[in-house]
Amino acid sequence: MKTYLVTGGAGFIGSNFIIYMLKKYSDINIINLDKLTYAGNLENLKEVEDNKNYKFIQGDICDSKLLDEIFVKYDIDYVVNFAAESHVDRSIEDPEIFVKTNVLGTLNLLNISKKHWETKDGFKEGKKFLQVSTDEVYGSLGKTGYFTETTPLDPHSPYSASKASADLMVKAYFDTYKMPVNITRCSNNYGPYQFPEKLIPLMINNCLNKKPLPVYGDGLNIRDWLYVKDHCRAIDMVISKGRIGEVYNIGGHNERTNIHIVKTIIEFVNKNVEASVNEELIKFVEDRKGHDRRYGIDPKKIKEELGWEPETKFEDGIVMTIKWYLNNKQWMDKVTSGEYKNYYEKMYEGRC
């Protein structure tokens, strides 16, 4: 059985990936290593927490001793690195923690993986390090064109700069040591379990509580949106079939302005939940510093090489996402109140 070390697996994309993989495969083991900062939530994984092929360990990817112990005990085959500080606004306020986690943490993972996988003749067969990155490392696009895997890196925020730095370190380990790696760069994800500091769950939560809906600048910044399960499927394919050393962009050609997203959520809530929720709740606020105008990904490479393409249309995915939050109000309440920490102590204290 192959064993995956999934770092940051209690976060939004990581937890969706773990659930996806354990549902798809019965012959794998997953070790979930997560520090459980504010965005890590073990309730995301309630449906798999008793799976015999799953184990949660609370810990930091900067902890070399812990990583070494995990590799020795579980004989790790694949590292899937989701662990990251990921919110741009927080990076503007405190860049240092982003460098520590996203750059030094990734370097630490690379070093421990290299230590356990490298032999005198190269690297053991069947091993791979997958760095999960972001399209933000490419900077901003004009009105036309798309990011490709050969687009020069041009990060504009401390967050994207830290991710670009980590990507380059991963690339260097392939170029220098021939370490088996891949890098994926994905567009904006949406779907279940996303922490409500991000645009879509934030707007859903504020609509349900009839709070103002803060929109940066003129609201015309454009992002390419991808349903999270399509992203998980792409990562699985890159792990199993991706050419060693390659970068794969993952996107869905689902470009929308921020204001369009907000109005779509308002419209659904107005028609299906609460008629008093309307566009009067929108409040335009001072734009984010260094706010990139447009992102757009060309997924041609992953489509042609691996056969991946998104299955979820945005019009369907956004409705599924809103309905998920409507059906999981208790999850949202606990996340926003911090009560999930009590859940962790109850379920896992003394067991890790």
C-alpha positions in Angstrom: 0.0 0.0 0.0 1.2 3.5 -0.9 1.4 6.0 2.0 0.7 9.7 1.5 1.9 12.4 3.8 -0.6 15.2 3.3 0.6 18.4 5.0 -2.0 21.0 5.8 -4.7 18.3 5.4 -7.1 19.9 7.9 -7.4 23.0 5.7 -9.9 23.6 2.9 -8.3 22.0 -0.1 -6.3 19.5 1.9 -9.3 18.1 3.7 -11.3 17.8 0.4 -8.3 16.0 -1.1 -8.1 13.5 1.8 -11.8 12.8 1.6 -11.6 12.4 -2.2 -8.7 10.0 -2.0 -10.0 7.8 0.7 -13.3 7.5 -1.1 -11.6 6.6 -4.4 -8.9 4.2 -3.1 -9.1 1.5 -0.5 -5.5 0.5 -0.8 -3.7 3.6 0.3 -2.7 5.1 3.7 -2.9 8.8 4.4 -1.0 10.6 7.2 -2.5 14.0 7.8 0.0 16.4 9.3 -1.5 19.8 10.3 -0.4 22.5 12.8 -4.1 23.4 13.3 -3.8 27.1 13.0 -7.0 29.2 12.6 -7.8 27.7 9.2 -7.2 24.1 10.1 -10.4 22.4 11.2 -10.7 18.7 12.1 -14.4 18.8 11.7 -13.7 19.0 8.0 -12.6 15.3 8.3 -15.3 13.9 10.5 -16.5 11.5 7.7 -13.1 9.8 7.5 -11.6 10.2 11.0 -12.4 6.6 11.8 -11.1 5.2 8.6 -8.4 2.6 9.3 -6.2 4.0 6.5 -6.2 7.5 7.9 -4.2 9.0 10.8 -4.1 12.6 12.0 -0.9 14.1 13.6 -0.8 17.6 14.9 2.5 19.2 14.0 4.5 21.8 12.2 6.3 21.2 8.8 9.2 23.2 10.3 9.7 20.5 12.9 12.5 18.3 11.5 12.5 15.8 14.3 8.8 15.1 13.9 9.0 14.8 10.1 11.9 12.4 10.5 9.9 10.3 12.9 6.9 10.2 10.5 9.1 9.1 7.6 10.7 6.3 9.7 7.4 5.0 11.2 5.2 5.2 8.1 7.6 4.8 5.2 6.2 7.7 3.2 5.9 7.3 -0.6 4.3 10.6 -1.5 4.4 14.0 0.1 1.5 16.3 -0.9 2.3 19.8 0.5 -0.8 21.8 1.1 0.6 23.4 4.3 0.8 27.1 3.8 -0.3 30.5 5.1 -2.5 31.5 2.3 -4.5 34.6 2.9 -3.1 37.7 1.0 -4.5 40.2 3.5 -2.8 38.4 6.4 0.5 38.4 4.5 0.4 42.1 4.1 0.0 42.5 7.8 2.6 39.9 8.8 4.9 38.7 6.0 7.3 36.9 8.4 5.1 33.9 9.2 4.5 33.4 5.5 8.2 33.1 4.9 8.6 30.7 7.8 5.8 28.3 6.9 5.7 28.6 3.1 9.5 28.8 2.4 11.4 27.3 5.3 8.7 24.7 5.9 8.8 23.6 2.3 12.6 23.4 2.5 12.4 21.3 5.6 10.0 18.9 3.9 12.3 18.6 0.9 15.3 17.9 3.1 13.6 15.2 5.1 12.1 13.6 1.9 15.5 13.7 0.3 17.1 12.1 3.3 14.7 9.1 3.3 14.3 8.7 -0.5 17.8 9.2 -1.9 20.2 6.3 -2.5 23.7 6.2 -3.9 22.2 5.6 -7.3 19.5 8.3 -7.2 16.1 8.1 -5.7 13.9 5.1 -4.8 11.3 4.2 -7.3 7.7 5.2 -6.6 8.4 8.3 -4.6 7.2 11.8 -5.3 7.1 15.3 -3.7 4.1 17.4 -4.9 4.2 21.1 -4.2 0.6 22.5 -4.3 1.0 26.2 -5.4 -1.0 29.0 -6.8 -1.5 31.0 -10.0 -0.7 34.1 -7.9 3.0 33.4 -8.4 2.6 34.6 -12.0 1.4 38.1 -11.0 -1.3 39.9 -12.9 -2.7 39.6 -16.4 -4.1 42.3 -18.7 -7.4 42.0 -20.4 -6.3 39.2 -22.7 -4.0 36.1 -22.5 -3.5 33.3 -19.9 -0.9 32.0 -17.6 1.0 29.0 -18.9 3.7 26.9 -17.3 6.4 29.1 -19.0 5.0 32.4 -17.8 7.7 34.2 -15.8 7.1 34.3 -12.1 6.1 37.9 -11.0 4.6 37.7 -7.5 3.1 40.9 -6.1 2.2 40.1 -2.5 4.2 38.7 0.4 2.0 35.6 0.1 2.6 35.0 -3.6 6.3 35.8 -3.1 6.6 33.2 -0.5 4.8 30.6 -2.7 7.0 31.5 -5.6 10.1 31.1 -3.4 8.9 27.7 -2.3 8.2 26.6 -5.9 11.7 27.6 -6.9 13.2 25.6 -4.1 11.3 22.6 -5.2 12.5 23.1 -8.8 16.0 23.5 -7.5 15.9 20.1 -5.8 14.9 18.5 -9.1 17.5 20.4 -11.1 20.3 19.8 -8.6 19.5 16.4 -7.1 17.0 14.9 -9.6 14.6 14.6 -6.8 11.2 13.3 -8.0 8.9 16.4 -7.8 6.0 18.1 -9.4 4.5 21.5 -8.9 0.8 22.3 -9.5 -0.5 25.9 -9.8 -4.2 26.2 -9.5 -6.7 29.0 -9.9 -9.1 30.1 -7.1 -10.8 27.2 -5.5 -14.3 27.2 -4.0 -16.5 24.5 -2.4 -17.2 22.9 1.0 -15.1 23.6 4.1 -13.5 26.8 2.9 -12.6 29.1 5.8 -14.8 32.2 5.8 -12.1 34.8 5.3 -12.2 33.9 1.6 -14.5 35.7 -0.8 -17.3 33.1 -1.4 -17.8 31.7 2.1 -17.4 35.2 3.5 -20.2 36.6 1.3 -22.4 33.6 2.0 -21.9 34.0 5.8 -22.5 37.7 5.7 -25.6 37.4 3.6 -27.1 34.9 6.0 -26.3 37.2 8.9 -27.4 40.3 6.9 -24.0 41.9 7.4 -22.4 44.3 4.9 -20.6 42.7 2.0 -17.2 44.3 1.7 -15.9 44.4 -1.9 -12.4 45.7 -2.7 -12.1 48.7 -5.0 -14.5 48.6 -7.9 -15.2 44.9 -7.7 -13.9 44.3 -11.2 -10.9 42.2 -10.3 -11.1 38.9 -12.2 -10.3 35.4 -11.0 -10.5 32.0 -12.6 -12.6 29.8 -10.4 -12.3 26.0 -10.0 -14.5 23.7 -7.9 -12.4 22.1 -5.3 -13.2 18.5 -6.2 -11.9 19.1 -9.8 -8.7 20.3 -8.2 -8.4 17.2 -6.1 -8.9 15.0 -9.1 -6.1 16.9 -10.9 -3.7 16.5 -8.1 -4.3 12.8 -8.0 -3.5 12.5 -11.7 -0.3 14.6 -11.4 0.9 12.3 -8.5 0.2 9.1 -10.5 1.0 10.2 -14.1 2.8 13.6 -14.0 6.2 13.7 -15.6 8.9 14.2 -13.0 10.1 17.7 -12.7 7.2 19.3 -14.5 4.8 22.1 -13.5 1.1 21.7 -14.3 -1.3 24.6 -14.3 -4.9 23.7 -13.2 -7.7 26.0 -14.2 -11.2 25.9 -15.5 -11.7 28.9 -17.8 -14.3 30.1 -15.3 -13.3 33.8 -15.1 -15.6 36.0 -13.1 -15.3 39.5 -11.6 -15.5 39.7 -7.8 -18.7 41.7 -8.0 -20.3 39.1 -10.2 -19.6 36.5 -7.6 -21.1 38.6 -4.9 -24.2 39.4 -6.9 -24.7 35.7 -7.7 -24.6 34.8 -4.1 -27.0 37.6 -3.2 -29.4 36.5 -5.9 -29.5 32.9 -4.7 -30.0 33.9 -1.0 -32.6 36.4 -2.0 -34.7 33.9 -4.0 -34.2 30.9 -1.8 -33.5 31.9 1.7 -34.2 35.5 2.7 -35.9 38.1 0.5 -34.6 41.0 2.5 -31.0 40.2 1.4 -30.2 42.4 -1.6 -27.5 44.4 -3.3 -27.9 47.2 -0.7 -25.6 45.1 1.5 -22.7 45.6 -0.9 -20.1 48.0 0.6 -17.2 49.0 -1.6 -14.1 49.4 0.5 -10.5 50.6 0.0 -8.7 48.3 -2.4 -6.2 45.8 -1.2 -2.5 46.9 -1.5 -0.9 45.4 -4.7 -4.3 43.9 -5.7 -3.7 41.9 -9.0 -6.3 42.8 -11.6 -6.8 39.5 -13.4 -5.8 35.9 -13.2 -6.5 33.3 -15.9 -5.0 29.9 -16.4 -4.4 27.9 -19.6 -4.8 24.2 -18.6 -3.8 22.9 -22.0 -0.8 21.0 -20.7 -2.5 19.0 -18.0 -5.4 18.3 -20.4 -3.2 17.0 -23.2 -0.6 15.1 -21.1 -2.8 13.7 -18.4 -6.4 13.9 -19.8 -7.7 16.2 -17.0 -10.3 18.8 -17.5 -12.8 20.3 -15.1 -16.2 18.6 -14.7 -18.1 21.2 -12.7 -19.5 24.2 -14.5 -19.3 27.4 -12.3 -23.1 27.9 -12.5 -23.5 24.4 -10.9 -20.6 24.6 -8.5 -21.6 27.9 -7.0 -25.1 26.6 -6.3 -23.7 23.4 -4.7 -21.4 25.5 -2.6 -24.0 27.9 -1.3 -26.3 24.9 -0.5 -23.5 23.2 1.4 -23.0 26.2 3.6 -26.8 26.5 4.1 -26.9 22.9 5.2 -23.9 23.2 7.4 -24.6 26.4 9.4 -23.3 24.7 12.6 -20.0 24.1 10.9 -19.8 27.8 10.0 -20.8 28.9 13.5 -18.1 26.7 15.1 -15.4 27.8 12.7 -16.2 31.5 13.3 -16.4 31.1 17.1 -13.4 28.8 17.5 -15.4 26.0 19.1 -13.7 23.4 16.9 -10.7 23.6 19.2 -12.8 21.9 21.9 -13.6 19.2 19.3 -9.9 18.6 18.7 -9.2 18.2 22.5 -12.1 15.8 22.9 -11.3 13.6 19.9 -7.5 13.6 19.7 -5.8 14.8 22.8 -3.4 12.1 23.9 -4.0 10.0 20.8 -1.3 11.5 18.5 
